[in-house]
Amino acid sequence: MLSEKGKYASATQNRRFVWKEVVWPLILEVNDAEFSLDQYQKKRDEISSKYGMSVNALSRGLSSLIQRGLLYKEKQSYFIHFRLIPYMRLKADCDYATALHEIKIR
């Protein structure tokens, strides 16, 4: 994402965008708390071309989600935090702020 924001604001923007447009829709699509690297890359490429964004910006957003603890990576798979599984089961909209609140507060 091209912006005049600072480094941290851009990281937050990328993280929020990747959660909203790539990760959470993918979780709901596969209906599982886990998705593969291939599934992520397919969704990422779709969103990248739809919004004209660089794949690098989306990849940085994914890495940032892992650093925040919303996602965990194990070999070639990614997992959402266990406290987000009820949202997935209900097929509820779980925006970035809600997800972060769920994993930090409880």
Sequence and secondary structure as in RCSB ss.txt:
>XXXX:A:sequence
MLSEKGKYASATQNRRFVWKEVVWPLILEVNDAEFSLDQYQKKRDEISSKYGMSVNALSRGLSSLIQRGLLYKEK
QSYFIHFRLIPYMRLKADCDYATALHEIKIR
>XXXX:A:secstr
   SS HHHHHHHHHHHHIIIIIHHHHHHHTSSEEEHHHHHHHHHHHHHHHT  HHHHHHHHHHHHHHTSEEEET
TEEEE GGGHHHHHHT    HHHHHHHHHH 
